[in-house]
Amino acid sequence: MAGFVSLVGAGPWDPQLLTLAGQDRLARAQCVIADYLVNPALLLHCLPDCEIHQRSTGPSGRMDLEQAATNALMLERAQAGLRVVRLKGGDPCMFGRGGEEAQVLVAAGIEFEFVPGVSAPIAAPQYAGIAVTHRDHTPAVTFVSGWEAYDKAGLGVQWEHLARSAGTIVLLMGVRNARENAARLVAAGRDAATPTAAIRWGTRGIQRTVVATLGTIADAIEREGLRAPAVLVVGEVVGLRGELAWFEKKPLFGRRVVVTRPVESASGWATTLSQAGADVAVVPCLAIAPPDDPAAFDRHVRSVEAFNGVIVSSPAAATAFCDALGRVELDARALAGRQIAAIGSGTAEVLRRRGLRPDLVPHRASSEGLVEAMRERDWLDRAWLHVRADGGRDVLQAAIAEAGGRYVVAASHRTVRPPVHRVVIDGLRPTADGGEGFDVVCVASTKTGRHLLETLAEAWGEDVARQRLAAAKLVVIGEVTAAGLRELGLRVDAIAAEPSDAAMLAAVIEALG
């Protein structure tokens, strides 16, 4: 059976600009073929077993997965019966070759659909405080390719008509040719004093905007070292930027923040950072895997009535515990008269959503914090079943044993280091090497920090990985995590006051001064 291809517009970069239709197609895709300018964070919407290909820069500096190879891969996967998403930056048909790729599919008899996306020539100016149309300035806007390929194909821009139009002009793919294109517009009649802006990486937290006149914009671009990807906006509306600029006023604008949380919990935190203006790089450093002995975990859960209470260490453990209750044909009635202790507000929230209200959530979200809270209630001398990942610390076991209680670990899952796509790692390289570097790393556990160090060391070598982590600010949740990272030889710059996104955000802002 032939598959189906969705040609999806990913938006310009900001992950919140992906449409609901685009998110739906990603969530159901079996194969995703993404452009270079697609934010890798969008791939968090994909199924765990989705096959993902993303164009990237190889060691030679040349792009892999050229157009012919992309077409061949798209056809091959669709003809194998897969549901394919061709994920394209911005809108698939706004200088995105969406029409050409659709023709390839039609010729091969493959069904397809277009899923429009937010286009960069509209979004980038808005994020720079420029409205491309305005009742007091212009009734029209023209989008033009600034790339010479159209000239070579005999489809050159009609510069005379364009220059004499009354509207705003937005040129895409034109930074490299900015001098030539500006000269053509002036020669064709557009006033050299026309306000002009060049916007690089529009909608990203590292967006840069250079404002000059049409006659001087090329010099300004060279002086500021502005490179692709960028759009050029020509028109009186550029003058509104001083009044309407909004994105650049956000507290984390201009900063790149690395999020290391597992895929399933990274999205909300990444959104919080994005809304504060940060450019977010999602580098999942933990993944949840089944326990080594699932049958043993189920046996422990089945015996829950032999304990006075249950300790649940994490959201993943909470989910696994509730799922296991169903598997062994128990429900909340088996917990009647038993205390439930949850480490962390996130863990407590998962339990509440599953119909279990924790009796104890310590103020300090750590084993030490729980020991203090249990000691205050005289609970340590009881029998406790501890649902957690394998390989945890022995703090609770020691405290409960010392008090004369009984302690049994039920290993609900394993935490492992997941593979990270090379496009993500390439984007963390500093500008001198072709990437954008990073300013802050957020870490929630010692294991997360260790995995991040290992992942970067595999890509760059340990010495370089440590140098680049040392050049950034390291923000963590909890003193225990801070101590563990220091043992790894990493400097900790800020510790969140409590285990919440709001506290982490405040710590990030504080660390950056």
GITA-V88439 format. One line per field, one symbol per residue. phi: phi as a letter, one per 30 degrees, with the letter a starting at -180 (. if undefined). psi: psi as a letter, one per 40 degrees, with the letter a starting at -180 (. if undefined). A space follows every 50 residues. Layout:
BEGIN
phi: ???
psi: ???
END
This chain:
BEGIN
phi: .ddbccdcddidledddddddddddddcdcbbccdddcdedddddddecd dbbbdbddedicdchdedddedddddddddjddccccceicdcchciddd dddddddcicdabcbebdcedcdeeddcibddbaddbacbbbcbdccded dddiceddddddddddcdcccchbddceddddddddddkdedddebbcbc heicdcebbccacedcddddddddidbddaccccldddddeeccebdddd dceiccccccdeedbddddddeddddjdccccbdcbbcbdddbedddddd ddceddcdabcbcaedddddddddeddcicbdddcdicdcccdjdddddd dddciccddbbddcdaddddeeddddchcddccbcccaddiddcddeddd dddidcbbccddaccbdddceddddedcddeecjcciacbbcbcaddedd ddeddddddbjdddeddddddccccbcidddeddddddicdccabddadb ddddddddddddi
psi: hiaihhghheiddhdeehidddddddeeiehhhiidehhdddeeeiideh hhhhhihideeihifiddddddddddddeeeihhhhhhibidegfeeddd dddddddefhiiihgiihidedddddeefhhdihdedieiihhihehedd ddeefihgdddddeieaihhhifeddeddddddddddeehheehhiihhh fheiefhhhhhaiddedddddddefhiihiihhhidedeedddehddeei dehehhhhheiideedddddddddeeeihhhhgheiihiiidgddddddd ddedeeidihhhdidddddddddddddefiaddeeheiihhhhidddddd dddeehhidhhidhgiddddddddddefedeihhhhhiiifiiedddddd ddeeahhhhhhdiihihiihidddddeeiiddeeaeaidihhheiddddd dddddddddeidddddddddeihhhihidddddddddeeihhdihidigi ddddddddddde.
END
